[in-house]
Amino acid sequence: MSPVIQQKGEKFTFTSKYLLFILTILCTILMILCYTTSFVGNALNYAAGFIVVPFESGISKVGYYMANRAEQLSTIRELLSENEELKARVDELTTENTLLQQDKYELIVLRELYNLDNEYSSYEKTGARVISRDAGNWYSTFIIDKGSKDGIEVDMNVMADGGLVGRITAVGTHWAQVKSIIDDDSYVSSQILSNSDILMVTGDLALYSDGVISFSQLVDPDSEVTPGAKVVTSNISDKYLPGILIGYIDTINPDSNNITKSGTLRPAVDFEHISDVLIIMKKKTLAEDD
């Protein structure tokens, strides 16, 4: 009985030698087809195009994305590092610019003091720096960094910015207090430079909010004094040396007695910005005795 013929009641069986025989024939046929036709190659190519190529394309896209992302992160890190360096450089340049501006301001102040020193060359002077001031918007009373050890005495005259600032009112070993001419308790016997007419300049902090202080007791019967006239310390002042510029007439009005005039004066010194001053090392009483 044949091994592949199914008898009634028997289960169909297929021995391994027949399976091997069939597979051998199938492989032989496929080999012949590979060498003689492009059928198998096309089939493989089709399978590769359908399965492998999309897979490789996906892998390629993921790889490109990862490489691009890594490059972006590297660029970001470089930019952050450059940004920190630029910030540090900006801070450095800002500091340098601030120092240069301070140096420029100090140079301007020192140049003004130098010119002032030359203008009043007949007086011996010493420079000092303002180290503190009373509360308020203006330098009505302030402290300088020189005192008795430097030869500073009460009632010595103080100048800055082209004119009279005030006088020394208190002295310590390494400091001195200055009361300026704009202070409410300040009085300066003055005169018009052009004709020597006498007047009294009085401090007035309320008025100085408009940049002026007051004057009174001006005798000017011929109306020779006009706005803009120079006012200097007079030779009859008991505290101030003569000829120091105080300021310029701003307004002038006749008093009710029709004899004297009063008005406002614009000081030569900017009392909102004082950093350095000159102290005349000679008091009025000593000057009169010499």
C-alpha positions as CSV (number, residue, x, y, z in Angstrom):
1,M,0.0,0.0,0.0
2,S,1.3,3.4,-1.1
3,P,2.4,5.7,1.9
4,V,0.5,8.7,0.5
5,I,-2.7,6.9,-0.3
6,Q,-5.3,7.4,2.5
7,Q,-7.1,4.2,3.3
8,K,-10.6,4.4,4.7
9,G,-10.5,5.1,8.4
10,E,-6.8,6.1,8.3
11,K,-5.4,9.6,9.0
12,F,-3.5,11.3,6.1
13,T,0.3,11.5,6.7
14,F,3.2,13.1,4.8
15,T,6.6,11.9,5.5
16,S,9.6,14.2,5.9
17,K,11.5,12.7,3.0
18,Y,8.7,13.7,0.6
19,L,8.7,17.2,2.2
20,L,12.5,17.5,1.7
21,F,12.1,16.3,-1.8
22,I,9.5,18.9,-2.6
23,L,11.5,21.8,-1.0
24,T,14.6,20.7,-3.0
25,I,12.6,20.9,-6.2
26,L,11.2,24.3,-5.2
27,C,14.6,25.7,-4.4
28,T,16.0,24.4,-7.6
29,I,13.2,26.0,-9.6
30,L,13.7,29.3,-7.7
31,M,17.5,29.2,-8.4
32,I,16.8,28.6,-12.1
33,L,14.3,31.5,-12.1
34,C,16.9,33.8,-10.3
35,Y,19.5,33.1,-13.0
36,T,17.1,33.1,-16.0
37,T,14.5,35.7,-15.0
38,S,14.1,38.9,-12.8
39,F,11.0,37.6,-11.1
40,V,12.6,36.8,-7.8
41,G,14.7,40.0,-7.8
42,N,11.7,42.1,-8.5
43,A,9.8,40.4,-5.7
44,L,12.6,41.0,-3.3
45,N,13.0,44.6,-4.5
46,Y,9.3,45.0,-4.0
47,A,9.5,43.6,-0.5
48,A,12.4,45.8,0.3
49,G,10.6,48.9,-1.0
50,F,7.5,48.1,0.9
51,I,9.2,47.2,4.3
52,V,12.9,48.2,4.5
53,V,12.8,51.6,2.7
54,P,10.1,53.2,4.9
55,F,11.9,51.8,7.9
56,E,15.2,53.2,6.8
57,S,13.5,56.5,5.9
58,G,12.1,56.8,9.4
59,I,15.4,56.0,11.0
60,S,17.0,58.6,8.8
61,K,14.4,61.3,9.8
62,V,14.9,60.5,13.5
63,G,18.7,60.6,13.1
64,Y,18.4,63.9,11.2
65,Y,16.1,65.4,13.9
66,M,18.4,64.2,16.7
67,A,21.5,65.7,15.0
68,N,19.7,68.9,14.2
69,R,18.5,69.1,17.9
70,A,22.0,68.5,19.2
71,E,23.3,71.3,16.9
72,Q,20.6,73.7,18.2
73,L,21.4,72.9,21.8
74,S,25.1,73.4,21.1
75,T,24.3,76.8,19.4
76,I,22.0,77.8,22.4
77,R,24.8,77.0,24.8
78,E,27.2,79.1,22.8
79,L,24.8,82.0,22.6
80,L,24.1,81.8,26.3
81,S,27.9,81.9,27.0
82,E,28.4,84.8,24.6
83,N,25.4,86.6,26.2
84,E,27.0,86.2,29.7
85,E,30.3,87.5,28.3
86,L,28.5,90.5,26.7
87,K,26.6,91.3,29.9
88,A,29.9,91.3,31.8
89,R,31.5,93.5,29.2
90,V,28.5,95.9,29.3
91,D,28.8,96.1,33.1
92,E,32.5,96.8,32.7
93,L,31.9,99.5,30.1
94,T,29.1,101.1,32.2
95,T,31.5,101.3,35.2
96,E,34.3,102.7,33.0
97,N,31.8,105.3,31.5
98,T,30.6,106.3,35.0
99,L,34.2,106.8,36.2
100,L,35.0,108.8,33.1
101,Q,32.0,111.0,33.6
102,Q,33.0,111.5,37.2
103,D,36.5,112.4,36.1
104,K,35.1,114.8,33.5
105,Y,32.9,116.5,36.1
106,E,35.8,116.8,38.6
107,L,38.0,118.2,35.8
108,I,35.4,120.8,35.0
109,V,35.0,121.7,38.7
110,L,38.8,121.9,39.3
111,R,39.2,124.0,36.1
112,E,36.6,126.5,37.4
113,L,38.3,126.6,40.8
114,Y,41.6,127.2,39.0
115,N,40.1,130.1,37.1
116,L,38.6,131.4,40.3
117,D,41.9,131.1,42.1
118,N,43.6,133.1,39.3
119,E,40.8,135.7,39.4
120,Y,41.3,136.3,43.1
121,S,45.1,135.7,43.0
122,S,45.7,138.4,45.7
123,Y,44.2,136.1,48.3
124,E,45.9,132.9,49.6
125,K,43.4,130.0,49.3
126,T,43.1,126.3,49.9
127,G,40.7,123.8,48.4
128,A,38.3,121.5,50.2
129,R,35.7,119.0,49.4
130,V,32.1,119.0,50.6
131,I,31.5,115.8,52.7
132,S,27.9,116.4,54.0
133,R,25.1,118.9,54.1
134,D,21.9,119.7,56.0
135,A,18.6,118.2,54.8
136,G,17.1,120.1,51.9
137,N,17.5,120.8,48.2
138,W,20.3,123.3,48.5
139,Y,23.7,123.8,50.1
140,S,22.6,126.4,52.7
141,T,24.7,124.8,55.4
142,F,27.3,122.1,54.8
143,I,30.5,120.5,56.1
144,I,33.9,120.4,54.3
145,D,36.8,118.0,54.9
146,K,39.4,120.6,56.2
147,G,39.6,122.0,59.7
148,S,41.8,123.6,62.3
149,K,44.7,121.3,61.5
150,D,44.7,122.8,58.0
151,G,44.6,126.3,59.3
152,I,40.9,126.9,58.8
153,E,39.3,129.5,61.2
154,V,35.8,130.8,61.8
155,D,34.7,133.7,59.5
156,M,37.1,132.7,56.7
157,N,35.4,133.3,53.3
158,V,34.4,130.5,51.1
159,M,34.1,130.6,47.3
160,A,33.1,128.3,44.4
161,D,31.7,128.3,40.9
162,G,32.9,131.8,40.2
163,G,31.6,133.6,43.3
164,L,30.9,133.9,47.0
165,V,29.5,130.8,48.8
166,G,29.5,132.0,52.4
167,R,31.8,131.8,55.4
168,I,33.1,129.3,58.0
169,T,30.9,129.3,61.1
170,A,32.3,126.3,63.1
171,V,35.6,124.4,63.0
172,G,36.8,121.0,64.1
173,T,40.2,119.4,63.8
174,H,39.5,117.8,60.4
175,W,36.2,119.5,59.4
176,A,34.5,122.9,59.2
177,Q,31.0,124.1,58.8
178,V,30.0,126.6,56.1
179,K,26.9,128.8,56.1
180,S,26.1,130.0,52.6
181,I,24.7,133.4,51.6
182,I,21.3,131.8,50.7
183,D,20.6,130.7,54.3
184,D,17.8,132.6,56.0
185,D,20.2,133.9,58.7
186,S,22.8,135.2,56.2
187,Y,23.4,139.0,55.6
188,V,26.1,140.4,53.4
189,S,27.0,144.1,53.1
190,S,27.5,144.5,49.3
191,Q,27.9,147.1,46.6
192,I,27.2,147.5,42.9
193,L,30.4,147.0,41.1
194,S,29.9,149.7,38.5
195,N,29.2,152.7,40.9
196,S,29.9,151.3,44.4
197,D,26.3,151.9,45.6
198,I,25.8,150.0,48.9
199,L,23.0,147.4,49.4
200,M,22.3,144.6,51.8
201,V,22.0,141.0,50.4
202,T,19.9,138.7,52.5
203,G,19.5,134.9,52.3
204,D,16.1,133.6,51.6
205,L,15.6,129.8,51.1
206,A,11.9,130.3,50.0
207,L,13.0,132.7,47.3
208,Y,15.9,130.5,46.2
209,S,13.3,127.9,44.9
210,D,13.2,130.4,42.0
211,G,17.0,130.7,41.9
212,V,17.1,134.2,43.6
213,I,17.7,135.8,47.0
214,S,16.7,139.3,48.1
215,F,18.5,142.6,48.5
216,S,17.4,145.8,50.2
217,Q,18.6,149.3,51.2
218,L,19.9,150.2,47.8
219,V,20.2,154.0,47.4
220,D,20.0,154.7,43.7
221,P,18.4,158.2,43.1
222,D,19.5,158.4,39.5
223,S,18.3,154.9,38.6
224,E,21.7,153.8,37.4
225,V,21.3,150.3,38.6
226,T,19.5,148.0,36.2
227,P,18.9,144.2,36.0
228,G,22.1,142.3,35.2
229,A,24.3,144.7,37.3
230,K,27.2,142.9,39.1
231,V,27.0,142.8,42.9
232,V,30.2,142.2,45.0
233,T,31.1,142.3,48.7
234,S,31.7,145.8,49.9
235,N,34.7,147.2,51.8
236,I,32.6,147.9,54.8
237,S,31.5,144.3,55.5
238,D,32.6,143.1,58.8
239,K,32.8,139.4,57.8
240,Y,33.6,139.4,54.1
241,L,36.7,140.5,52.1
242,P,35.9,143.2,49.5
243,G,35.4,142.6,45.8
244,I,34.1,139.0,45.8
245,L,31.4,138.5,43.2
246,I,28.0,137.7,44.8
247,G,25.7,137.7,41.8
248,Y,23.6,139.8,39.5
249,I,20.6,142.1,40.0
250,D,17.5,140.2,38.8
251,T,14.6,142.6,39.7
252,I,14.6,146.1,41.3
253,N,11.7,148.0,42.8
254,P,11.4,151.3,44.7
255,D,10.5,151.1,48.4
256,S,7.5,152.9,49.9
257,N,9.8,155.6,51.3
258,N,10.9,156.6,47.8
259,I,14.5,156.7,49.0
260,T,15.7,153.1,48.8
261,K,15.1,150.2,46.5
262,S,14.9,146.5,47.0
263,G,14.5,143.4,44.8
264,T,16.0,140.1,44.0
265,L,19.5,139.0,43.1
266,R,20.6,135.9,41.2
267,P,23.7,134.4,42.9
268,A,26.8,133.5,40.8
269,V,27.1,130.1,42.6
270,D,24.8,127.2,41.8
271,F,23.8,126.3,45.4
272,E,22.1,123.1,44.2
273,H,25.4,121.6,43.0
274,I,28.5,122.2,45.2
275,S,31.2,119.6,45.5
276,D,34.5,121.5,45.9
277,V,35.2,125.0,47.4
278,L,38.1,127.4,47.9
279,I,38.7,128.9,51.4
280,I,40.4,132.2,51.6
281,M,43.1,131.8,54.3
282,K,42.7,135.4,55.5
283,K,39.9,136.8,57.6
284,K,38.5,140.3,57.1
285,T,39.8,141.6,60.5
286,L,43.3,140.3,59.7
287,A,43.2,141.9,56.3
288,E,42.3,145.3,57.8
289,D,45.1,145.0,60.4
290,D,47.8,144.3,57.8
